[in-house]
Each structure stands twice: as structure tokens, then as C-alpha cells.
Amino acid sequence: MTSRAKVKSKEELADVIKKLKESGKTVVQCHGCFDIIHPGHVRYLEQSKKFGDVLVVSLTPDKYILKGDDRPYMPQELRVNSMAALEIVDYVCLDSDSWAGPLLDMVQPNIYVKGKEYENTHDGVFGQERKIVEAYGGQVYFTSGDVVFSSSRLIEDFKKKFALDYEVFNVYCKRNNITLNNLLSRLDSFNDKKVVVIGEVILDEYVHTEVLDLAAEAPILTLRPVETKTYVGAAGIVSKHLKNLGANSSLVSIVNNTSPDTLYIEKDLTDTGVSYDFIRREKTPTIKKTRFIADVQKLLKIDYSEPITMTGEEETQVVELIKKKHADADAIIFSDFAYGFVSDRIREEVTAWANDNEIKVIADVSSTLGGNISKYKNTFLITPTEKEARMVFDDKKSGLSNIAHRLISLTKSKNIIITLGANGVLAFKNQPFKVYGKDENYLENEFIPALEKNAIDPMGAGDAMLSMSTLVTVSGGSIAEAVYLGNIASYIEVNKIGNIPIKLSEVKDFLMQRSELTDQLND
């Protein structure tokens, strides 16, 4: 029997087992995650097979495996195929529940086998599975347990050497119907979209230096400035990414009326093709950050800013401006760096108006100054980092699937993407579920690894992800598609020093190099 023929649905498996039992065969079933098949699993399966004639293995689906935010390491499609490839295994089934009980009751194997560590367990999840098997007349056996391995430990120790990224991306694309032609068409559809960015614009100054010595008078470095480069950042770079990706982009922000930094920002936005409207003040400085860099290592950052308290008149000006000039927008992005420009009134009134006019609202915050993503209610999409999501509940222990469910419930957002920095991205489907034996609620998610593990300049990765995700979703793409393309946008950005907007041509060229996409053309 081929590996593919071994894989059965629950209904098919029930029919197969019924016929096997009628013919006098003894059917043995094992159940588990089987993330990485190791010698302990093989020993467990070998001992189980000796208890009967036919060995059936059922596997837990991805969404119910709560061993870590990047687990399972192997997607369920690969886990099923790997198990079916073992000669000792006769049939394989991907379960649809978080525990084996319902499947055992449905297919009713003669023998259900667990590891020796469960032998004296009569309560909890296995206790219930045991009762189900014994209730229909089956038996529960236990393996010797003389060989013990841990998938979690193996993955933690060797995941950098396993190099499964291609397989993970390949499964991700097939599972979500992501193809090269669809992505290229999606990118071409950006050119008729209009997006408004609301938030603080920041001037990012990079002072490149050479390190001369350690100063004699104190343990500080002696630096010599070599070159200074200036970039428009924060909400400004988001608007520039959008424009460079083909959209009609507008920026609403706050600046000092006479500062040379403001003149630089205005010229840069104009040259890029971004339209802008600013609240202009005489005393509040245009926000500027200066970073001192040796080679590619950032040594020091200086923040030239003051907290912003918006007046009622300024809030009215912003809200009325949005309503008057941007009623035809496809999306509004709040790029909130928590200096105070995005006040409660602006956030709430603009969001309510946008929802009434079927304009998608996407929100992103910076936690550096205490930005809180939970303030953004009734949005289409929120995109916090892991740190920002956990900060809302002051919870450093719960799994992100549970954190995401609580955050969605609190904010009433339709979608959530949580970025994990160099570890990757979690795309949530807003499909809540419970795990048998647990009280918590979870959100179904898919993990996708980061393309770049050693960024040259990680600043701006989130802005690139935010911009791309917005354009994908407003053009009709799925959250899974937004995460895939957003991951690529982040990769391109972090391999540049400074806030340099990504180009549509860069994204297209990169897609043409992705084997999980080009291999589809040869299938």
C-alpha cells in the first residue's frame, strides 16, 4: 500500500476498522502529536504493533497543539505524510478534535495504546479516553517506556539545523491557495487603492561613526562622525511604503511650523508622491531621533520630542479633515507611536466614521512610550508585536493563541496578526476554539517563519509588514496572504540600513525566487 493510500478520513477509517474486525483482525490504535518522529516514537509504534494485526495512528491537528507559539514545528500535512511513510504503520488519520475520545468512540479499535507513564492515570483527558475505550469493550495497553525521547527538547536543540523552512512555506502556500500568479495579480491591484495614514511622523537621523578608542576619563566610547543620513520614519515611512507599492497615499500628522526638519519632511514626502496635511505648531518640536552607528551596530539613540496634548480645536480639525478629504479612502491606518497626536477623540470618532462608510481601519502602536493596542476598538485589523499583545493583560506566560482570543474579544477587531520579530509571524483566523479539559479559549492560527533571522537593521520591519498587509486586505486578499507578502516586505526592509521604502519591483523579483511558488508551476 502506498503512503497516500494509508491516509484516511475519520469516516473512511471507521469503515476500514469495521471490516478488519469483522474479518477477525485485531486493530491497535495510537494517538499523539508526533511533531518530529524520533526513536522513542518508533519504539512506541513497534511495541504497539505487536499487540495486534493492524496499526492505526491518529494525529492531533495543528491548532490544538499548545506546546509553544511556533509549534508544531512540522505542519500537520508533513506530520501525516511522515507517519504514513513508516512501513510499520497501516493507516493514518488526522483527527479533528483536541483529544482522541470522539475518534475512539467512532472507530472503536480493539486496543488503544499509550506510554507507560499513563498506566496509573484514571482522570483528566486520558482518563476519559480510557473510559470510552472500556465502555465499548476495547482494551487499553501500555508500552514498556524503556526508551524516552522528547520532541520538544529535540526541536529546541536542533531546530536551526533541521532547515524545514521550505517545507513550512510550501505547506502554508498550498493550505491557503497562495500561488505566484495570484500574488502577482494582487500586487498589480494596489494601484487603484487609497490609504490614509494617521500618526506621528518622525525624522530619523543616522550618524555613522568610526570608533576611535575608549575615553580615558570614563568608560565611554570615543566616536568620530563619518556620515549623517536622514530618513522620514514612523507614520511617514508607512505612507512612503504605500506609495512605493503603488497606492494613493496620504499622511495626517503634526509638526513644528518653522523647523528645518519639517521642511525636510515635506520635501521628502512631495518627492515620493505622498500627499499630506499637518497640524502645525509654533513651540512643539517636530519629532526627531538620532542614532549613532558604528558599522551596522547602533550604539546610542537620542529622542528629540515632547509629549503632545491635542487641543479640542486641533482634534476637530483632524476629524473634519479626514471626513472631508478622504471619504473615498479604502483604508485608514493608525500608526500610533504614543506621543499623543492620536487622541482618544480622534481615534474613536475617525474609527466610527470609517466603519459607517465601509472604510477598513487598521491599527498599529509602538510600545516604547506605552502605546496600548487595546485602545483601538472595532477595527478591521490590529498588528501588535508579541510584547505589545502581552502588555495589554500583563501576561507573560499564556500562549499567544489565548492572548489573541482575549485581545480580539476586548477590542472587537475582526482580525489580528501578531509579529514575533526574528521568530516569525502568527496569522490568526478569528476562529475561536476550546481544548478538551481546559477552560481557556483560543484562536486558530498559522505560524510562518521569518525570512531573515539576522537583520541588518530591524527598525522598520513592522512598518513594512503593516503597509503590505493593509494593501493586501483592502484589495481582497486573505489574512494568510497578507502575512505571506508582509513577511517578504519585512525581509526586504530589514536588509537596508535606514528607513528606505520598499519597491513593488523588489517584491515581485523576490517572489520569482521563492521555490515554494515556482515549484507549483512545475507540478
N, C-alpha and C positions, 0 to 999 in steps of 0.2 A: 504493500500500500504506500502511495506517495505521501509526503508530508502534508501537502494541501488537502488530500482526501481524509486525513486524520482529523482535521478541524471541523467541529460540528457545532451547530446552534444548540440551545437548550432543548428545543423541541425534537431536533434530529437525534440528539444524544439519548433522550428518553426513549425514543423508538428503538434505537440500536440496542440499548441495555435491556429493554423488554425482550427483544428477540434473542439476545445472547442468553439471558436467564432461562427462557423457555427451552433453549437447546441444551441446557444443563451446564452452562459455563458459569463460573464464579467471577463476578465483576468486582474489582477493587478500585476505590477512588481516593485520590489525594487532592488536596486543595491548598493554594497559597499564592503568594505574590510572585516568587521566582524571578526577581529583578535581574540578578546575574546568576546563571546556573553554575554552581561550584561543586566540588567533590562531596560536600555534605548533602546537597540535593540528590546527586547521583546515587549515593549510598541509601538515602531515604527511599528513592524510587525502586532501586534494586530489591531492597528488603520488602517493599510493598508488593512488588510483582510476585514474589514467592508465596504470598498469601492466597493467590487465585490464578485465574487463567487470562484475564484481560485487565489491563491497567488503564484507567481513565484519570486524566489530570485536569482539574478546573482551576482557572486563574482569576484573581481579583482584578477588576478594571482599574485603570489609572486613577480615576478621580477619588477612589476610596482608599488609596494608599497614602496615609498621612505620616510618613516617616521623615519628611523634610520637604521644603518648598521646591527643591529640584529633583524630587523623587516621584515616581520611579525613574531610575536612570535610563532604563530602556522603555520606550513606549510599548503599550500593550500589544501592538501588532508584531513587534520584534520578539516580545516575550512568548507570544503564542507560537510564532514560527520556530523559535529556538527549541521550545518544548516538543513540538511536533517532529522536529528533526531527529530526536533521540529514538533509536531503534527500540528501546525497551518500552516506550510509551505507545499505546494502541490508539487512544482517542484523546483529543484536547478540546476543551470548551472554555471560552471567555465568559465568565459569569456576568450577570447584570446587577448583582446585589453586593452589599458591603460585607456579607458573610455567607457561608456555604449552606446555611439552613434551608432556604427556599429551594435551592437547586437539589439538595439531597432528598428533600421531600418529593420533588418532582421526578427525578430519575431513579431513585431508590437502588443504589448499588448494594451488593451483598455485604461488602466490607468497606468501612471508612477508616483510613489510616492517618494517624497523627504521630508526632515525635514523642519520645519517652517523657519529655518534660511536661506533657499534658496528662499523664497517666492518672494522677490523683486530683485532677481538676473536674469539679462537678457543677460549677456555677459559671457565670459570665457567658461570653459568646460561645466558647467551645462546650460549656455545659448544656446550652440549648441545642447545639448541633448534635451532641451525644443523645439527648432525649429524643430528637426527631428520628435518628437512625434506629434507636432501640424500639421506638413506637411502631415502626413499620416492619419490625422483625429482623433488621440488619444487625451487624456486629461492628464494634469499634475495636481496632487493633492498634498497637503501638510499636514503633521501631525501636531498635536497641539503643540508639542515641550514642553509639560509641565513636562517631565522627562528628565533630561540631565545627561548623564554619558560620560566619556572619556575613551576609550580603552587604549590610550597611558598612561594616568595617572594611571589607574588600573594596567597595566603591570609594570610600573616603580615602583609603591608602593609595588607590591606583587609578582614580578616575581621570587624572591628567594623562595617563598612559593608554587608557582604553581607546581614546580618539573616536568616540561614537558620534561626533557632531554631524557628520554627513548623514548617518542613518536617522538621527533625530530630525534633522531638517527635511530629509526625504519623506519621512512618515508625516511630519507636520504639514507639508505641502499636499500630499495625497489625501490626508484626512480632511483637509479644508478646501480641496479643489482649487489649489493655487497653482497656476501654470504660467509659463513665461509669456505666452500670448495675452493672457488675461491681465497680467501685471503691466505689460507694455501699453495695453489699451487703457488701463486705469490711469497710468501716468499721463497719457495724452489727454485724458478728460479733465485734467486740472485747469486747463487754460480758460475755462468759462466760469470758474468759481471765484466768489468774492468773500474774503475773510477779513474781519476787523479784529485787531489785537488791542486789548486794553490792559495797561500796566506800566510799570516804571521802565523808562529807557535809561540805560547806564552806559557811560563811556568807559571802556576797558582799556587801560594803558599797560603795555608790556614793556618793561625796561630790561633789555638783555644786557647782561654784565659778564665780566670775567672776574674770577675770584683771585685776588692778589695774595692774601695772607690772612691769618688770624690776628686781629688787632692786638697790640702789646698791652694797651691799658685795660682791656676787658675781653672776655671770651665772646667776641663778636667778629663776624667776617668783614674783611676789607674788600669792597667791590669797586670796580671801575665800569661805569656805564659805557656800553659799546653802541647800542642802537635802541631807539624807542619806537614802538609801533602802537597805533591806536585803532581800536575797533568799537563799533556800536554793538552793545550787548543787551542782555535781558530781553524785555519785550521788543526792543529794536531788532535784535538778531532773529527773533521769531518772525517778525514781519518781513525781514530780508530773505529768510529761508523760503517763506511762502511765495514771494515774488520770483525768486530764482527757480522755484519748482513750477512756475507757470501761472500762478493765481494772481488775481487782482487783490493787492494787499494794502490795508490801511492801518495806521497806528494812532492811538489816542493815548497821550501821556502828559507828563508835567516836566517843565524845565525852567531854568533861570532865564529871564528875558534878555539879558545882555551878555551872558558868559560866552567866551570864545568856544567853550565846549559845546554850547548849544549850536553855534554856527557850524561847527564840525559835524554834529549830528544831522542837522538839516541838510547840509550839502551831501553827506553820505547817503541819506535816505532818498534825496532827489535823484542822485546819480544812479541809484539802484532801481528807481521807479516806484518807490513806496510813497503813497500819499500820507499826510499826517496832519493832525490837529493837536495843538498843545495848550494846556493851561500854563500861562506864563506868569512868573512871579519875579519880583524885584530882589528879594532877600534870600529865599530858599535856593540853595545851590543846585545846579544840575548834578545828578549823582555821578560820581567818578570813582573808579577803583584802580589803583596802581599796583602792579605785581612786578617784583624783581626776580629775574630768572637767570640762572647760570646753566648753560647748555639747555636742557629741557626741564631742569629741576626748578620748581617755584620755591623761592626762599622766604618771601615776605609779601603780604598784601595789605595795602592801606586803603581804607574806605573813607572817601570824602563825601559825607552826606549828613543830612539832618532828618529827624523824624518829620513826617508830613501829616498835618491835620487839615483836612479839607474843610473849607467853609461851606455853608449852605448854598451860597451863590455859585461857587465852583461846582458843587455836586449837581446843581440844576443845569449848569452849562454843559457838563459832560453827558448827563442823561438826555437832555434835549438834542444835543449834537448827534448822539447815536440814533435817536428816533428819526431825526430829520434827514440825515445824510446816508444812513445805512439800512434803510428798511428793505433793501433788495439784497442784503447780505445772505450768504449761505451758512455762515458760521460766525460766532463771536468767541474769541479766545481770551480768557482772563489769564494773563501771565503776571502773577502777583508775587512780587519779591518782598512784600510785607513792610515797605517803608511808609505806607499809609495812603497812597494815592487811591487804591481801590477801597473806598469806604464801604461800610455796611449798606448805606443807602444806594450807592452806585451799583454794588453787586446785586442787591435784591431787586431794584427797580429795572435794571437792564435785563436781568435774567427773566423776570416775569414778562416783560415786554417781548423779549425774543421768543419765549415759549408760545406766547399768544400769536406770534407771527410766523411760527414754524421755522425759526432760525435755530440751528443747533448751537448749544452753549458747551464749550469745553473749558475746563478749569485746571490750572497747574499753579502750585505755590512753591516758594522756596522756604525751607525751614530754618535758614541761617538766622533770621531775625524773628523766628517764632511763627511763621506762616502756618495756618491751620486749614487743611483742605476740607474739613467738615463744615466750614462756614458756607461752602458752596452747595446750595440745595437745588434739587430739581434740574440738574444739568443733564446733558446727553452723555458726557464722558468726563471722568476725572482721572488724572495720571500721576498719582503720588509715587514717590520712592518708597522703599520698604520702611525707611526711617520715618518719613512723613506719615505713612499709614499707621505705624505703631504708636507714634506720638499722640494721636487722637485719643487713644484709650490707655496710654501709659502702660502698654503691654508688650513686653519683650520676649514672651515665652510662647504665646499661642501661634499656631500655624497661620500662614498668610491667607489660606483659604477661608479660615474662620474670621480673621481680621477683615477680609474683603466683604464677607457677608454682613458683618456688623456695620461696616462703613457704608455699604450700599443701603442698608436699612435706615441708617441715620440720615444720610444725605438725599435719599430718593433719586440718586443718579441712575441713569439707565445702564451705564457701562463703566467699568473700571479696568485700568491697566496699571500694574504695579511693576516698576523697574527695580532691578536688583544690582545695578552697577555692572561690574565686570562679570557677575554671575549669570546675567541674562535678564529675561522679561517673563512675567506671568500675564497671560491673556485670560481674562475671566469672562465666562459666557452668561453670567447673571442667571444661572440655573441652580437654585438652592437645592441642597440635599442633606440628609442626615445619615450618619453611620450607625449601624446597629450597635446598641449598647452604650452610645454616647448621647449626651444631652445637647451638645453644641450643633449649630447649623453651619454649613459650609457652602462655598460657591464652587461650581465646577470650573476647572482651569486647565490651561495647557502651558507648559514651560517650553521656552525656546532659549537656547544658549546665546550668550553674547558672541558676536563675531570677532571682537577684539578683546583679548584678555589683558594686554599691556598697552594701554592707551598712551599716546604721546602727550596729549593734552585733554584730559577727561572733561574739562569745562565745556559746556555747550552740548553735551550728548543728549541731555534731556530736552533741550530746546529743539534740536533736530528731530528727535522722536515725536515731540508734541506737534511740530509743524506737519510732518509727514502723516501722522495718524489722523490729524484733522482733515487733511485733503483727501485721504483715502475714504474716510467715513462719509464726508459730505458728497463724495462722488458715487456713493452707493456701495462701497466696499465693506467687507465684514471686519469685525474687530481682529480676527485672526490675520486677515490680510494687512490690516493697519500695523499690527505688531511686526509682521514679517518685513514689510517695507520700512517701518520705523527703525527696526534693528539695523537695517542696511544704512539708513540715513545717519544713525548714531555712529556706526563704524567709520563712515566717510569723514564725519566731523572730528572724531577724536584722533584721527591721524593727521590733523592740521594743527599747527600752533596758532592759537588766537581764534577769535570769533569770525571765521570766514564762512559765508553762506555756502551750502552745498548747491550743486547744479543738477538740473534734470538729466543732462547728458552723462554726468558721473554715475548717477543711479542706474541709468539704462546700460551703461558699459559694464557696471558691476554685475547686473543681473545676467548678462551674457556669459559671465564667467562662473556662475553658480551651477555646479554639476547636478544638484537635485532638480533644477529646472531644465537644463539642456538634456539630461538623460531621458526626460519624459518624451522628448522629440524623437528619440530613437527606439522607444518602447513599441 
